[in-house]
Amino acid sequence: MAILGRGSKGEEVARLQALLCLANIDAKPIDGEFGQGTERAVLAYQDSKGMPSTGQADEETQEAVGMNQPDTTKIPVPVIDNITVDIVAQMFSRFTPRLNIETYLPEVLKALKQAAMDDRDLVLMVFGTIRAETEGFEPISEKQSKYNTDPGAHPFNRYDNMVSLGNQGRPDGERYRGRGFIQLTGRANYQRYGERLGLGSRLIEEPDLANDQRVAALILAEFIKDKRNLAKYAILGNDMKTARKLVNGGSHGLDRFTETFKTGMRILV
């Protein structure tokens, strides 16, 4: 095993952080980055076990925390064939129209199977994301708000020149605003997922296509799939905040995301 210490990054660090959390040592956020907080957590664990306090996860420390054991995040727990409208309705609120679940759930489940995402943690992450982004369980377009539009400015002006979104100035902000179940945002994401889904440039040329129920479901599945490994470690260590951040970039809707996930864990046994 390679020694993990300050500056180390990647899935092995995320797994270490998750296992430390399972050992009642706070190593959050479970983000795959070995910084000061992870170093403190390793020191605390080493002290609790009477091991040399180095702050580095050497082979002895890694074995003690369980990194030499099979990685449970790599063992999927299939649930899709057991999911029904009634089960999903229990995860959402009374404000979620049952008709929407009946309408859109089949495409969501189909997209998850197509993306090889039949795993309880990932499926619940998908439902938690839907509830956090669009509690009505339907693909929607982002509404104008103080978070995307400055007072007196044209709609979505704050997105127009965001390099992180790949936008190139007006009207990119409004044209590539959030859409779908995942609230796909930004020219770069529309291009990336359009190409991945075999749509070529159609998603760039017809951004409203991201609200088509089939396309929205496929984008959702692919987006979560891109985050699946780090997300699984965050979930293993009960770090819902980081799991949510992997999708949203922040904590918007974290309460709904967490509630949906926990409800699903109780009923999808």
N, C-alpha and C positions, 0 to 999 in steps of 0.2 A: 504494500500500500504506500502510495506517495504521501509524504507529510503535507498536511494542510495547515496553512498559517496565514498571517497578514498578507493581503494581496491575492490570495487564491480565489478563483472564481469557477463557477460551473455547477453541474448537477451533484457532484460529490460533496461540495460544500453545502448545498441545499439539503441533501440527505443527512449530513452531519447535524445541521441546524434542527431538522425535524426530529431526529433521534434524541438530541439533547432536550428538546421540549417534552418528548415522551418520558424522559427521565426526570421531569419536573425542574429542569433548568431552563430559564427563559433565554432562548436564542433567537427570538424574533427581531426583525422580520426574517422570514425564511425566503431569502431572495437569491441565494447562491453566491453571495459576496462575503468574503471573510474580512470583516472590518473590526473595529474596536469592540463593538457589542458582542460579536461572536467570540473574540478573544477572551472577553470577560466571562462569557458562558463556559468556554472550555476550561478556564482557570477554576471557576466555581465547581465544575464537574470533577476535575482532577483533585481539588481539595477535598471534595465529598468522598472520594474513593481512596484517599491517602496516597495518591500518585504524585510524582514530581510535578510541581506547578510550573509549566513552561508556557502555557497559553497556546501551544501548538498541538494539533491533533496528530500525534505520531502513531505508529502502528499499534502500540499498547492502548492508547486512548481510543482509537477507532474500534479496536476489537472489544474493548470494555463497553462501549456505547452500542455495539451491535452491528457495526458496518461489515463484519465478516459473515453475517447471516444473510439468508436470501432477502432480496429487496422486495418487500410486499407491494410496493407501488407498481411493480412490473407484472403483477398477477391480477388481471382484470376480473371484476365481478359482474357478469352479464345480467342485465335487468330489463332490457328494452322489450322483450317479448312479454313481460309481466306488467308493463305500463298501460294503464287505461285512462280514459277521460276522468273517471271518478278519482283515481289516484292523483292525477295532476291537479284537479280542482281542489283537493285538500291542501296542496302546497301553495295555492294562490289565495287571494283574499275574496271577500264577498263582492268586491267591486269588479272582479274579473268575469266577464260574460261567459257562461258555459258554452254558448254557441261558438265563441272564438276558439276555445280549446278544441271543440269538436272539429272545427274547420281547419285549424292549422297544425294540430298535433301530428296527424299522419305524415305530413311533409317533414316535420322536425325529426321524427323518429327515423324516417327513411334516409334523411341526410346523415344522421348520426351513424346508421349502419353502413352507409356508403363510405364514410370516412373512417371506418373501423374504430368507432368510439363507443362500443357497447361495454361500458364500464360504469358502475354505480357512481363513483366520484365525479367522473366527467359528465355523465348525464345530469346529475344534480347541479353541477356547475353551470350547465347549459340552462336548466330551468331557473336557477337562481339569477342568472344573467338576464333572462327574458323578463323576470319579474322586476328586477332592478331597473331595467331600461324601458320596458313597456308593460306595465302591470295588466293591461287589457289583453295580453297574449295575442298580439297582432303586430305585424310590421308597420312602423309609423315613421314619419319624417320629424326631425328635430324642430321644435318651435323656437321662435325668436325670444331671446331673454337677455338679461344683463350680462350673462356669461359669454354670449357670443356677439352681442351688438352694443356698441357704445351709444350713449344718449345722443339723439339727433343724427346718428349716422345711418347709412344704408344697411339693410338686413345682413347680418352675419359678417360685418366688416372686420371683426376681430380675427376671423379665420383666413381672410384674403391672402395675407402674406406669411402665413405660418410655414416656415421651412420644414418643420417636423412633420407636417401633413403633406408636403409636396405641392402646396398651393402656389400659384404664380400670379397672384393679384386678382382684383375684381374681374369677373364675378365668381371666382373659384370658391370663395367662402360660402356663398349661398348655394351654388350649384352642387358642391360636394359636402353639404351639411350632413348631419347624422341621419341615417335611414336604416330601416329593417329591424330585426330583432336585436342586433348587436349595436345598432347606431354607428354603422360604418361611416367614418368621417375622413375627408381629405382626398385630394386627387391621387396621391400615391397609393392609398389603400384601395380606391376604386379601380385603379389600373392593376395593382397586384392581384386582387381577388378576381377581377374580371378575367385576367389571363389564366389564373389557376383553374377557374371553372370552365375554361374553354370558350369563353364569350368574346375573346379577342378584345377589341376596343369598344364593344357595345356598352359596357358599364360606364365608360368615360363619356361616350356620346349620348347615352340614355340613362343618366344617373337614377331616375325614378324606377328603373328596373330592379334596383336594390330592395324595393318594397314588394316585388312579386313574391308570392308566398314560397314558391319553389326556390328561387334565387336567394331570398332572405334566409331560408333554412340552411341552404348549402354554405352561404357565407358564414353563418353562425357556427356551423360545425367545423369548418376549416379554420376559423379564427381561434376557436378554443383548442383545436388540435395543435395549432402552432405553440400554444402555451402549456400543453398537456403535462410535460415532465415536471417543470417547476411547480405547476398548479397541484400536481399530485403530492409533492413533498410539502407544500404549504398546507394542504388539507390533512395530510398525515400528522403534522404538528399542530393542527387546530389553529392555524393562522388564517382566518377567513379574510382579514383585512388585506393581506398580501395576495391571496387568491383573487379577490375582487379587483385589486389594483392591476394585476396582470392583464385584465381585460379593459378596464375603464381608465387606468392611469391615475385614479384617485379613489376616493371612498364614497362617491355618489351612490346612493341606494344600498349601502352596506347592510343596513338593518333588514331590508327586504331580502337581500341576497342570503344573509345568514339564516334568517327565519325559514326561508324556503329550503335551504340545504338541510337544516336540522330536522324539519318536518319530514323531508324525504328520507333521511337516514332512519327515522323511526318506522316508516311504513313500507320502505323497500328493503325488507330483511330477507 
